Amino acid sequence: MERNTLLIVMVAAGAALCWWPVIMPPNLDLAIPVWKNPLILLGLITALATALSNRGAGRLISASILGVFAGICCGFRLWWPTDCNEVLTIGLLTLVSTPVSVLAVAAGVALRESKIVQKNRRLLWGAFFSSFAFAPTLVGLTPLLLTRRR
């Protein structure tokens, strides 16, 4: 598989999965406001993928936006919220994620042209995989962490 195609698929999957820890009904209620965590992960995943790709910034924006929409739809399909305000809040945050994706791609393009990426390519791949794996790991560990909290 070509590197750019892999990055596009991983951005779409990462954008989809970053919302699941927020949507899960017994979530961890992290100290940071609940809407900032997915947006931070979305920005990291998209910016690092753009910096690592050779071309296709428009495709990465599209993959990020479609991934957010698919992740929220699938998340609500799996864990339907009990509060109607929660649906509206996360629905509005879907719209907010579009400029975050655009800004992240712009930062990634600027980073791609710098000497940092050319010298530290492995470090950026490690940061990309770590930010990609954070949300699925948090989803998997949430039940364990909730039982230990009580």
N, C-alpha and C positions, 0 to 999 in steps of 0.2 A: 504494500500500500504506500502511496506517495505521502511524504511528510505533511504537505499542506492539506490533503484530504483527511489524514489522521487528526490534525489539529482542528479542522472544522467539525468533525464528528465529536471530538472530545470537548470542544467549546459548547456544542449543543447539549451534550449529556451533562456537562458540569453546570451549565446554566439551569438545566431542568432540576438537577439534584440539589442545588444549593438552597432551594425553597423548602424542601421536605422537612428539615429539622424545625422550621417555623410552623409548618402546617400540622405536624403530628399532634394529636390531642394531648397526650401527656408529655409536653416538651420541657426543656430544662429551665426555661425562664431566665435566660442569661442576663447579666447586669446591663449589658448594652441594650438600648431599645431594639425590639425584636426585628424591625425592618432594616436595621443597618447591617446585620450579619450577612444576609444573602446578597445585598448590594456590594459589600466589600469583597466577598468571594467572587461575585460576577465580574467586578472590575479587575481583580487579580487574574482570574482565568483568561479573560478576554485580552487584557494588555500583554500578558506573558505569551499567549499564543500568537498574538500579532507580532511581537518582537521575534519570536522563533520562526515565523513563516517567511517565505521568500516573497510571496505576493498574495493577493486575495483578501485585502482588508474588508472589502464590501461583503464578501461571502462570510467572513467572521462576524460582522455586524448582524447579518441576516440569521446566521446560526445562533447567535446569542439571543436575539429577540424571539425567534421561534422556540428556542430551548426554554426560555422563561415561560412563555405561554403554555407550552406542552407540560412543563414541570408543575405549574400551578393547576392546570386542568387534571393531570394525573394524580396530583397530591390530594385535590378535593374529591376525586373519585375514590381514592383509597381511604382517606380520613375526612369525612364530612364534618365541618365545624358546627359546634352547637350554638354559637353566637353569630347573628347576622352582621354585626359590625365588623367582625373579623373577616368576613367575605369581602365587604366593601373596602376595608383597609388594604388587604392583600391585592384586591383587584386594582385599586389605584396605584399600588406599588409596581404593578406590572407596567403601567404607563410610565412610571418614574424610571424604570430600568432601561428604557430605550435611550435616554440621553446618557445614562451611565455607560452603556455599551459603546455609544459613539465616542465619548470622551476616553474610554479605555483603549479603543482602537487608535485614536489619535496619539495617546501617550505611547502605545506600543509601536506605532510607526516611528515616532521620534526616538524611542529607545532602540529600535532596529538599526537606525542609522548611526548610532553612537558606537564608540569603541568598546563599551562595556559588554555588549552582546557578543562581539567578535572574539573577545578574550575569555569570557566566562560563559560559554555556551552550555556546558554541563551543569553549572550552578543554576542557570535559568531553567533548564529542563527539570532539575530537582525541585525548584520552587513551583514550577507549573504542576508537576505531579502531586506535590504536597497540597497545593490549594485545590486541585481537582479531587483528591481523596478525602479532604476534610469533611465535607457534608455526608457522604455515604458512611464514613466511619462514625460520625456523630449520630446518624440515624441508627446504626447498629448498636452503639453503646448506650443510647438513651435509656432503655429499660433497665439495664444493669446499674447505671448511675442513679436512676430514680429510686431503685430499691435500696441502694447504699445510703442515699440521702435521708431516708426515713428512719 
